[in-house]
Amino acid sequence: MIATLLPATVRGVEAYGDVRDEPPFPGEADLVAAAVEGRRREFVTTRRCARQALAQLGLPPVAIRPGPGRAPRWPTGVVGSLTHCTGYRAAAVARAEDVSAVGIDGEPHAPLPGGVLESVVVPGETEMLRRITRVDPTTHWDRLLFSAKESVYKAWFPLTGRWLGFEDARLEIDPHARTFTAHLRVAGHRLDGASPLTSLAGSFLVGRGLVLTAVVVEPRA
């Protein structure tokens, strides 16, 4: 599913379950040494997906440890993103010469827990959610908004090295084109010296009980 949201320059690998008793990759065991079993399994599977995606770029398997902001530390010259939720794990990677940043997120296709939406929306988004719900009442748009903002952050942070809160992006969702645009409400000065970020665009799909979103930033956009 995730590959349908990504251009050919980005390689995506996903899994819908874990391998029982699969050990952590060398160099990653300490990261989940104290984790409960469920957390350990999702960690191991998600990073296995990442190494399979790296292999599609012709790169050898490596330990993927957290870097600044706990974002994955990828091999030199690689950008990528990880996601996991109940019943789903995925990774997407690309060469930095082809893509400046990528962010992906997977969520269960269900309403957000009570009280969460209020911490996610900014002015204008509540009415948008009402409007697109009238267009398509079968989609849990509150969950999709949450997921899209997660993908936006995952693409934003490696580009800027700065935190981005839910309140720092206002989304416009097109339910027909299955795309979204995040209008950034904070200055986005890129570390690579390219033009400042004012918006990020992404796409989404709903299927198999999941909401998937992806943001891909082209080089020096």
C-alpha positions as CSV (number, residue, x, y, z in Angstrom):
1,M,0.0,0.0,0.0
2,I,2.7,2.5,1.0
3,A,4.4,2.2,-2.4
4,T,1.4,3.7,-4.2
5,L,1.9,7.0,-2.3
6,L,5.6,7.2,-3.2
7,P,7.4,8.2,-6.4
8,A,9.8,5.7,-8.1
9,T,12.8,7.4,-6.4
10,V,11.5,6.4,-3.0
11,R,11.5,2.7,-2.0
12,G,8.8,1.6,0.5
13,V,8.5,-1.7,2.3
14,E,5.7,-2.7,4.7
15,A,4.6,-5.6,6.9
16,Y,1.3,-6.5,8.4
17,G,2.7,-8.7,11.2
18,D,5.8,-9.6,13.1
19,V,8.0,-12.7,13.1
20,R,7.8,-14.4,16.4
21,D,11.1,-14.2,18.5
22,E,12.9,-12.3,15.7
23,P,16.0,-10.9,17.4
24,P,17.0,-7.2,17.0
25,F,19.6,-6.4,14.4
26,P,23.2,-6.1,15.8
27,G,23.7,-2.6,17.1
28,E,20.1,-2.1,18.0
29,A,19.4,-4.5,20.8
30,D,20.1,-2.0,23.5
31,L,17.4,0.3,22.1
32,V,14.7,-2.2,23.1
33,A,16.4,-4.0,26.0
34,A,13.8,-2.8,28.5
35,A,10.9,-2.7,26.1
36,V,7.7,-4.7,26.5
37,E,7.3,-7.5,24.0
38,G,4.8,-5.7,21.7
39,R,7.1,-2.7,21.5
40,R,10.1,-4.9,20.8
41,R,8.4,-6.7,18.0
42,E,7.2,-3.5,16.2
43,F,10.7,-2.0,16.5
44,V,12.4,-5.1,15.0
45,T,9.9,-5.5,12.2
46,T,9.9,-1.8,11.3
47,R,13.7,-1.7,11.1
48,R,13.7,-4.9,9.1
49,C,11.4,-3.1,6.6
50,A,13.9,-0.2,6.5
51,R,16.9,-2.5,5.7
52,Q,14.9,-4.2,3.0
53,A,14.1,-0.8,1.5
54,L,17.8,0.2,1.7
55,A,18.7,-3.1,-0.1
56,Q,16.4,-1.9,-3.0
57,L,18.7,1.1,-3.2
58,G,21.7,-1.3,-3.4
59,L,22.9,-0.5,0.1
60,P,24.1,-3.0,2.8
61,P,22.2,-3.6,6.0
62,V,23.1,-1.3,8.9
63,A,21.9,-0.6,12.4
64,I,19.4,2.3,12.4
65,R,19.8,4.2,15.6
66,P,18.0,7.4,16.7
67,G,19.6,10.7,16.0
68,P,18.6,14.3,16.9
69,G,15.0,14.5,17.9
70,R,14.9,10.7,18.0
71,A,14.5,10.7,14.2
72,P,16.2,7.7,12.5
73,R,19.8,8.1,11.7
74,W,20.2,6.9,8.1
75,P,23.4,6.1,6.2
76,T,25.1,9.0,4.6
77,G,23.3,10.2,1.5
78,V,20.0,8.6,2.5
79,V,16.7,10.1,3.7
80,G,13.9,8.1,5.1
81,S,11.0,7.6,7.5
82,L,9.5,4.9,9.6
83,T,6.0,4.2,10.9
84,H,4.2,1.6,12.9
85,C,0.7,1.1,14.4
86,T,-1.4,-1.9,15.3
87,G,-1.1,-4.4,12.5
88,Y,1.2,-2.3,10.3
89,R,4.9,-1.4,10.0
90,A,6.5,0.4,7.1
91,A,9.7,2.2,6.0
92,A,10.5,4.5,3.1
93,V,13.9,5.5,1.9
94,A,15.5,7.4,-0.9
95,R,18.9,8.8,-2.0
96,A,19.3,12.4,-0.9
97,E,20.3,13.4,-4.4
98,D,16.8,12.3,-5.5
99,V,14.7,13.4,-2.6
100,S,15.3,16.0,0.1
101,A,13.0,14.5,2.7
102,V,10.2,11.9,3.1
103,G,7.7,11.4,5.9
104,I,5.2,8.5,6.2
105,D,2.6,7.6,8.8
106,G,0.2,4.8,9.3
107,E,-2.8,4.9,11.7
108,P,-5.8,2.6,12.3
109,H,-8.8,3.8,10.4
110,A,-10.8,4.7,13.4
111,P,-11.9,7.9,15.1
112,L,-9.3,9.7,17.2
113,P,-9.7,9.0,21.0
114,G,-11.8,11.6,22.8
115,G,-10.0,14.9,23.4
116,V,-7.2,14.3,20.9
117,L,-8.7,16.2,18.0
118,E,-8.9,19.4,20.1
119,S,-5.1,19.3,20.5
120,V,-4.5,18.8,16.8
121,V,-6.8,21.2,14.9
122,V,-6.1,24.9,14.2
123,P,-8.7,27.5,13.1
124,G,-10.3,26.6,9.8
125,E,-9.6,22.9,10.1
126,T,-12.7,22.0,12.1
127,E,-15.0,23.4,9.4
128,M,-12.9,21.7,6.7
129,L,-13.4,18.3,8.5
130,R,-17.2,18.9,8.6
131,R,-17.2,19.8,4.9
132,I,-15.2,16.8,3.7
133,T,-17.2,14.5,6.0
134,R,-20.3,15.5,4.0
135,V,-18.4,14.6,0.8
136,D,-17.3,11.2,2.2
137,P,-18.8,10.1,5.5
138,T,-17.1,6.7,5.4
139,T,-13.6,8.1,6.1
140,H,-12.5,9.1,9.6
141,W,-11.1,12.5,8.6
142,D,-10.0,13.4,12.1
143,R,-7.6,10.4,12.1
144,L,-6.4,11.3,8.6
145,L,-5.7,14.9,9.7
146,F,-3.6,13.5,12.6
147,S,-1.7,11.2,10.3
148,A,-1.0,13.8,7.7
149,K,0.4,16.1,10.4
150,E,2.6,13.3,11.6
151,S,4.0,12.8,8.0
152,V,4.5,16.6,7.7
153,Y,6.6,16.6,10.9
154,K,8.7,13.6,9.8
155,A,9.6,15.4,6.6
156,W,10.1,18.8,8.2
157,F,12.4,17.9,11.1
158,P,15.3,16.5,9.0
159,L,15.1,19.6,6.7
160,T,15.1,22.2,9.5
161,G,16.3,20.5,12.7
162,R,13.3,22.2,14.4
163,W,10.3,20.9,16.3
164,L,6.9,21.4,14.6
165,G,3.8,21.1,16.7
166,F,0.3,20.2,15.5
167,E,-0.6,23.8,15.9
168,D,2.2,24.9,13.5
169,A,0.6,23.6,10.3
170,R,-2.9,24.2,8.9
171,L,-4.0,21.5,6.5
172,E,-6.2,21.6,3.4
173,I,-7.4,18.1,2.5
174,D,-8.8,17.3,-1.0
175,P,-11.0,14.2,-0.6
176,H,-11.3,13.7,-4.4
177,A,-7.6,13.9,-5.3
178,R,-6.6,12.2,-2.1
179,T,-4.0,14.8,-1.4
180,F,-3.3,17.4,1.3
181,T,-1.3,20.6,1.7
182,A,0.1,21.8,5.0
183,H,0.5,25.5,5.2
184,L,3.2,26.1,7.7
185,R,2.6,28.7,10.4
186,V,6.3,29.0,11.5
187,A,9.4,30.0,9.6
188,G,11.0,26.9,8.0
189,H,14.6,27.7,7.3
190,R,16.1,24.7,5.5
191,L,19.5,23.3,6.6
192,D,20.5,22.8,3.0
193,G,20.2,26.4,2.1
194,A,17.3,26.0,-0.3
195,S,14.2,28.3,-0.3
196,P,12.4,28.5,3.1
197,L,9.5,26.1,3.6
198,T,6.1,27.7,3.5
199,S,4.1,24.6,2.7
200,L,4.4,20.8,2.3
201,A,2.2,18.6,0.1
202,G,1.3,15.0,0.5
203,S,-1.1,12.2,-0.4
204,F,-3.1,9.6,1.4
205,L,-5.0,6.4,1.0
206,V,-7.5,4.4,3.2
207,G,-7.7,0.6,3.0
208,R,-7.3,-2.6,5.0
209,G,-8.5,-0.8,8.1
210,L,-5.6,1.7,7.8
211,V,-5.0,5.4,7.0
212,L,-1.6,6.0,5.3
213,T,-0.1,9.4,4.5
214,A,3.1,10.4,2.8
215,V,5.0,13.6,2.2
216,V,7.9,13.7,-0.3
217,V,10.0,16.9,-0.7
218,E,11.8,17.2,-4.0
219,P,15.5,18.4,-3.9
220,R,15.9,22.1,-3.1
221,A,12.3,22.8,-3.7
